[in-house]
Amino acid sequence: MGEQNANQRFVDEATSEPEHIARARAHALELGAAPISPAIGAQCAVIAAASQALNIVEIGTGAGVSGLWLLHGSPRATLTTIDKEPEHLGAARQAFAEARIPPARARFITGRAAEVLPRMNEASYDIVLVDADPDGVIEYVEHGLRLVRAGGTVLVPRVLAGGGVADPVRRDSVTTAYRSLIQETQASPAVIGALSITGEGLLQLTTVALS
């Protein structure tokens, strides 16, 4: 086992997932919703806590796992989650109810993100998590950067595309989109970006005020 794989295994084993999120994960896997890993969830929770987030948008519900992690980090936040799959949203509602999340702290929107996001208020959110339709990731991140306030953060899990981004031979549309997103945002003066290789990868983009 290489050093990177050993580190990854240690992180996975060391990450403790709250019981209510573990239950939501099991249900998500039954639905084929592919939830974010516990390691990435924990990172999202830390970012939510550190930023004292009060208003969060989630693009891609994943049956509630990522939303529960975000609210775990920021218990006073209100989450708006968007998904085109009613079954996934229904599972998230159930998971939130079982976790005793007050109904006023979660808003569930059924629809395609490309149609919902343009109608949302800009500079009104602390965090936007983008975890839906990899082919549209660049468009969703652009919307996310418009929606977050100055100093707000856009989070993009799965950004390493299962190792494909690091493989120069891979040229499929999803890998190319993630690779372009990373390269463009790292070079942008409008954001401070960091790329974590934990789990499936997490791109973190915090906006800065331009003078």
Backbone hydrogen bonds in HBPLUS format (Angstrom, degrees):
<---DONOR---> <-ACCEPTOR-->    atom                        ^
c    i                          cat <-CA-CA->   ^        H-A-AA   ^      H-
h    n   atom  resd res      DA  || num        DHA   H-A  angle D-A-AA Bond
n    s   type  num  typ     dist DA aas  dist angle  dist       angle   num
A0006-ALA N   A0002-GLY O   2.89 MM   4  6.13 155.7  1.95 152.7 160.3     1
A0007-ASN N   A0003-GLU O   2.88 MM   4  6.11 158.3  1.93 150.9 156.6     2
A0008-GLN N   A0004-GLN O   2.91 MM   4  6.12 158.1  1.96 147.4 153.8     3
A0009-ARG N   A0005-ASN O   2.91 MM   4  6.10 159.2  1.95 147.4 152.7     4
A0010-PHE N   A0006-ALA O   2.98 MM   4  6.18 157.4  2.03 145.9 152.2     5
A0011-VAL N   A0007-ASN O   2.93 MM   4  6.19 163.0  1.96 153.6 157.6     6
A0012-ASP N   A0008-GLN O   2.96 MM   4  6.17 163.4  1.99 150.8 155.4     7
A0013-GLU N   A0009-ARG O   2.97 MM   4  6.17 160.9  2.01 149.8 154.7     8
A0014-ALA N   A0010-PHE O   2.82 MM   4  5.93 143.4  1.96 146.6 157.5     9
A0015-THR N   A0011-VAL O   3.03 MM   4  6.06 133.4  2.26 146.4 155.5    10
A0021-ILE N   A0018-PRO O   3.04 MM   3  5.44 128.1  2.32 106.9 120.3    11
A0022-ALA N   A0018-PRO O   2.98 MM   4  6.29 155.3  2.04 154.6 162.6    12
A0023-ARG N   A0019-GLU O   2.98 MM   4  6.28 152.2  2.06 151.0 157.6    13
A0024-ALA N   A0020-HIS O   3.24 MM   4  6.41 154.8  2.31 132.6 139.0    14
A0025-ARG N   A0021-ILE O   2.85 MM   4  6.11 149.7  1.94 147.5 156.3    15
A0026-ALA N   A0022-ALA O   3.05 MM   4  6.33 156.9  2.10 146.8 151.6    16
A0027-HIS N   A0023-ARG O   3.17 MM   4  6.48 158.5  2.21 149.1 154.2    17
A0028-ALA N   A0024-ALA O   2.87 MM   4  6.08 155.5  1.93 147.6 155.2    18
A0029-LEU N   A0025-ARG O   2.91 MM   4  6.17 159.1  1.95 155.4 159.8    19
A0030-GLU N   A0026-ALA O   3.15 MM   4  6.40 147.5  2.26 139.0 147.6    20
A0031-LEU N   A0027-HIS O   3.09 MM   4  6.42 142.5  2.23 143.6 153.5    21
A0031-LEU N   A0028-ALA O   3.07 MM   3  5.11 123.5  2.40  94.7 109.1    22
A0032-GLY N   A0028-ALA O   2.99 MM   4  6.16 115.9  2.42 136.8 153.9    23
A0033-ALA N   A0028-ALA O   2.90 MM   5  5.08 171.2  1.91 149.4 147.0    24
A0032-GLY N   A0029-LEU O   3.13 MM   3  4.88 144.0  2.27  92.3 103.0    25
A0041-GLY N   A0037-SER O   2.84 MM   4  6.08 161.0  1.88 155.0 161.6    26
A0042-ALA N   A0038-PRO O   2.84 MM   4  6.01 157.4  1.89 150.7 155.5    27
A0043-GLN N   A0039-ALA O   3.18 MM   4  6.44 151.4  2.26 138.6 145.9    28
A0044-CYS N   A0040-ILE O   2.94 MM   4  6.25 159.8  1.99 153.8 159.0    29
A0045-ALA N   A0041-GLY O   2.93 MM   4  6.20 152.8  2.00 148.3 156.1    30
A0046-VAL N   A0042-ALA O   3.00 MM   4  6.26 154.9  2.06 147.0 153.0    31
A0047-ILE N   A0043-GLN O   3.04 MM   4  6.34 159.9  2.08 151.2 156.1    32
A0048-ALA N   A0044-CYS O   2.93 MM   4  6.17 158.1  1.98 148.9 155.1    33
A0049-ALA N   A0045-ALA O   2.89 MM   4  6.09 155.4  1.95 147.6 154.5    34
A0050-ALA N   A0046-VAL O   2.80 MM   4  5.97 165.7  1.82 153.6 157.7    35
A0051-SER N   A0047-ILE O   3.00 MM   4  6.03 152.6  2.07 145.4 151.8    36
A0053-ALA N   A0048-ALA O   3.15 MM   5  5.38 164.3  2.18 153.3 157.2    37
A0052-GLN N   A0049-ALA O   3.09 MM   3  5.01 151.8  2.18  99.2 107.9    38
A0078-THR N   A0054-LEU O   2.77 MM  24  5.94 154.0  1.84 137.6 141.4    39
A0126-ASP N   A0055-ASN O   2.81 MM  71  5.50 158.7  1.85 149.5 156.3    40
A0056-ILE N   A0078-THR O   2.97 MM  22  6.20 166.0  1.99 166.5 166.3    41
A0080-THR N   A0056-ILE O   2.84 MM  24  6.19 157.4  1.89 152.8 160.2    42
A0057-VAL N   A0127-ILE O   2.92 MM  70  6.33 158.9  1.97 152.1 158.9    43
A0129-LEU N   A0057-VAL O   2.83 MM  72  6.31 160.0  1.87 156.7 160.9    44
A0058-GLU N   A0080-THR O   2.76 MM  22  6.12 154.1  1.83 161.1 163.3    45
A0082-ILE N   A0058-GLU O   2.86 MM  24  6.18 159.3  1.90 167.5 173.7    46
A0059-ILE N   A0129-LEU O   2.78 MM  70  6.03 173.5  1.78 170.9 173.0    47
A0131-ASP N   A0059-ILE O   2.77 MM  72  5.67 156.9  1.82 156.4 164.0    48
A0060-GLY N   A0082-ILE O   2.80 MM  22  5.69 154.1  1.87 159.3 167.8    49
A0064-GLY N   A0061-THR O   3.00 MM   3  5.58 163.0  2.03 120.1 125.6    50
A0068-LEU N   A0064-GLY O   2.98 MM   4  6.05 155.2  2.04 149.0 155.4    51
A0069-TRP N   A0065-VAL O   3.07 MM   4  6.38 154.4  2.14 149.5 156.6    52
A0070-LEU N   A0066-SER O   3.01 MM   4  6.28 159.1  2.05 149.2 154.4    53
A0071-LEU N   A0067-GLY O   2.98 MM   4  6.20 160.8  2.02 149.7 154.7    54
A0072-HIS N   A0068-LEU O   2.80 MM   4  5.88 135.0  2.00 138.1 151.2    55
A0073-GLY N   A0069-TRP O   3.11 MM   4  6.43 143.8  2.25 143.3 151.2    56
A0074-SER N   A0070-LEU O   3.03 MM   4  6.31 141.8  2.19 139.0 150.2    57
A0077-ALA N   A0074-SER O   3.04 MM   3  5.59 168.2  2.05 124.5 127.9    58
A0079-LEU N   A0105-ARG O   2.84 MM  26  6.05 168.4  1.85 144.2 142.8    59
A0107-ARG N   A0079-LEU O   2.76 MM  28  6.19 155.0  1.82 160.2 166.8    60
A0081-THR N   A0107-ARG O   2.89 MM  26  6.27 163.5  1.91 173.1 178.5    61
A0109-ILE N   A0081-THR O   2.93 MM  28  6.17 166.5  1.94 167.9 168.5    62
A0083-ASP N   A0109-ILE O   3.12 MM  26  6.57 159.0  2.16 167.9 174.0    63
A0111-GLY N   A0083-ASP O   2.98 MM  28  5.78 159.3  2.02 120.7 127.4    64
A0088-HIS N   A0085-GLU O   3.06 MM   3  5.44 125.2  2.37 108.3 121.2    65
A0089-LEU N   A0085-GLU O   3.21 MM   4  6.59 160.0  2.25 154.5 160.3    66
A0090-GLY N   A0086-PRO O   2.82 MM   4  6.03 152.2  1.90 147.2 155.4    67
A0091-ALA N   A0087-GLU O   3.00 MM   4  6.24 152.2  2.08 142.1 149.0    68
A0092-ALA N   A0088-HIS O   2.96 MM   4  6.23 151.1  2.05 144.0 152.2    69
A0093-ARG N   A0089-LEU O   2.89 MM   4  6.18 157.8  1.94 150.5 156.0    70
A0094-GLN N   A0090-GLY O   3.10 MM   4  6.34 159.7  2.14 145.8 150.7    71
A0095-ALA N   A0091-ALA O   2.91 MM   4  6.15 158.7  1.96 147.3 153.4    72
A0096-PHE N   A0092-ALA O   2.83 MM   4  6.02 159.4  1.87 155.4 160.5    73
A0097-ALA N   A0093-ARG O   2.92 MM   4  6.12 155.9  1.98 146.5 153.5    74
A0098-GLU N   A0094-GLN O   2.91 MM   4  6.15 160.1  1.95 151.7 156.9    75
A0099-ALA N   A0095-ALA O   2.99 MM   4  6.15 138.9  2.16 137.2 148.4    76
A0101-ILE N   A0096-PHE O   2.92 MM   5  5.27 177.9  1.92 155.8 155.1    77
A0100-ARG N   A0097-ALA O   2.99 MM   3  4.92 155.4  2.05 101.9 108.8    78
A0105-ARG N   A0102-PRO O   2.89 MM   3  5.59 164.8  1.91 126.1 131.3    79
A0106-ALA N   A0103-PRO O   3.30 MM   3  5.71 169.2  2.31 116.6 117.3    80
A0115-GLU N   A0112-ARG O   2.91 MM   3  5.48 145.7  2.03 114.9 124.9    81
A0116-VAL N   A0112-ARG O   3.03 MM   4  6.30 147.9  2.13 150.0 160.0    82
A0117-LEU N   A0113-ALA O   2.90 MM   4  5.67 171.6  1.91 153.7 156.3    83
A0119-ARG N   A0116-VAL O   3.08 MM   3  5.75 151.0  2.17 120.0 128.1    84
A0120-MET N   A0117-LEU O   3.04 MM   3  5.35 168.2  2.05 117.7 121.4    85
A0123-ALA N   A0146-ARG O   2.92 MM  23  6.21 154.1  1.99 137.4 144.7    86
A0124-SER N   A0147-LEU O   2.77 MM  23  5.87 133.4  1.98 153.2 159.0    87
A0125-TYR N   A0147-LEU O   3.14 MM  22  6.00 150.0  2.24 143.3 145.1    88
A0149-ARG N   A0125-TYR O   2.87 MM  24  5.78 153.1  1.95 159.0 157.4    89
A0153-THR N   A0126-ASP O   2.93 MM  27  6.35 160.4  1.97 152.4 153.2    90
A0128-VAL N   A0153-THR O   2.98 MM  25  6.49 150.7  2.07 150.8 157.9    91
A0155-LEU N   A0128-VAL O   2.85 MM  27  6.25 158.3  1.90 150.3 157.2    92
A0130-VAL N   A0155-LEU O   2.79 MM  25  6.10 169.2  1.80 175.3 177.3    93
A0136-GLY N   A0133-ASP O   2.78 MM   3  5.58 154.4  1.84 129.7 136.9    94
A0137-VAL N   A0134-PRO O   3.13 MM   3  5.01 167.7  2.15 111.4 111.5    95
A0140-TYR N   A0136-GLY O   3.01 MM   4  6.24 162.6  2.04 159.4 165.0    96
A0141-VAL N   A0137-VAL O   2.89 MM   4  6.07 156.8  1.95 150.9 156.9    97
A0142-GLU N   A0138-ILE O   3.01 MM   4  6.22 155.2  2.07 145.8 152.6    98
A0143-HIS N   A0139-GLU O   3.06 MM   4  6.38 156.4  2.12 147.1 153.1    99
A0144-GLY N   A0140-TYR O   2.80 MM   4  6.06 155.8  1.85 145.4 153.2   100
A0145-LEU N   A0141-VAL O   2.85 MM   4  6.09 158.2  1.90 154.9 158.4   101
A0146-ARG N   A0142-GLU O   3.19 MM   4  6.41 137.7  2.37 136.6 147.6   102
A0146-ARG N   A0143-HIS O   3.02 MM   3  5.06 127.0  2.31  96.3 111.0   103
A0147-LEU N   A0143-HIS O   2.90 MM   4  6.19 143.7  2.04 148.7 159.7   104
A0147-LEU N   A0144-GLY O   3.11 MM   3  5.03 120.2  2.48  91.9 106.8   105
A0148-VAL N   A0144-GLY O   3.04 MM   4  6.25 150.1  2.13 154.7 160.5   106
A0152-GLY N   A0149-ARG O   2.77 MM   3  4.99 152.8  1.85 133.5 132.5   107
A0151-GLY N   A0207-THR O   3.10 MM  56  4.96 129.7  2.37 107.2 121.5   108
A0207-THR N   A0152-GLY O   2.94 MM  55  5.76 155.3  2.00 163.9 170.0   109
A0154-VAL N   A0205-LEU O   2.74 MM  51  5.08 158.7  1.78 148.6 154.1   110
A0205-LEU N   A0154-VAL O   2.94 MM  51  5.08 159.7  1.98 152.2 157.6   111
A0156-VAL N   A0203-LEU O   2.89 MM  47  4.96 154.9  1.95 146.3 152.0   112
A0203-LEU N   A0156-VAL O   2.97 MM  47  4.96 169.8  1.98 132.7 134.2   113
A0158-ARG N   A0201-GLY O   2.96 MM  43  5.12 126.2  2.26 153.9 147.4   114
A0161-ALA N   A0158-ARG O   3.05 MM   3  5.65 166.5  2.07 121.1 124.9   115
A0163-GLY N   A0160-LEU O   2.99 MM   3  5.51 136.1  2.19 115.0 126.6   116
A0165-VAL N   A0160-LEU O   3.32 MM   5  5.30 174.1  2.32 134.2 134.5   117
A0164-GLY N   A0161-ALA O   3.01 MM   3  5.20 162.8  2.04 111.5 115.5   118
A0167-ASP N   A0164-GLY O   3.03 MM   3  5.12 150.5  2.12 103.5 112.9   119
A0170-ARG N   A0167-ASP O   3.04 MM   3  5.66 146.6  2.15 118.8 126.8   120
A0176-THR N   A0172-ASP O   2.94 MM   4  6.04 165.5  1.96 158.7 163.5   121
A0177-ALA N   A0173-SER O   2.94 MM   4  6.03 151.6  2.02 141.1 148.7   122
A0178-TYR N   A0174-VAL O   3.04 MM   4  6.33 166.1  2.06 156.0 158.4   123
A0179-ARG N   A0175-THR O   2.91 MM   4  6.05 164.0  1.94 152.4 157.5   124
A0180-SER N   A0176-THR O   2.91 MM   4  6.02 160.4  1.95 146.9 152.1   125
A0181-LEU N   A0177-ALA O   2.93 MM   4  6.10 157.2  1.98 147.1 153.9   126
A0182-ILE N   A0178-TYR O   2.99 MM   4  6.23 165.5  2.01 155.0 157.5   127
A0183-GLN N   A0179-ARG O   3.06 MM   4  6.26 170.2  2.07 151.2 154.0   128
A0184-GLU N   A0180-SER O   2.88 MM   4  5.94 167.2  1.89 154.4 158.2   129
A0185-THR N   A0181-LEU O   3.02 MM   4  6.04 165.7  2.04 150.2 154.5   130
A0186-GLN N   A0182-ILE O   3.03 MM   4  6.01 155.0  2.09 147.4 154.3   131
A0188-SER N   A0185-THR O   3.21 MM   3  4.98 156.7  2.27  97.7 104.8   132
A0208-VAL N   A0190-ALA O   3.04 MM  18  5.64 153.2  2.12 144.9 142.3   133
A0192-ILE N   A0206-THR O   2.74 MM  14  5.17 157.2  1.79 148.4 155.7   134
A0206-THR N   A0192-ILE O   2.94 MM  14  5.17 171.7  1.95 145.3 147.3   135
A0194-ALA N   A0204-GLN O   2.89 MM  10  5.18 147.2  1.99 144.7 154.0   136
A0204-GLN N   A0194-ALA O   2.82 MM  10  5.18 168.2  1.84 163.7 166.5   137
A0196-SER N   A0202-LEU O   2.90 MM   6  5.07 176.0  1.90 148.0 149.2   138
A0202-LEU N   A0196-SER O   3.01 MM   6  5.07 153.2  2.08 136.7 140.9   139
A0201-GLY N   A0198-THR O   2.89 MM   3  5.40 156.3  1.95 140.7 142.9   140
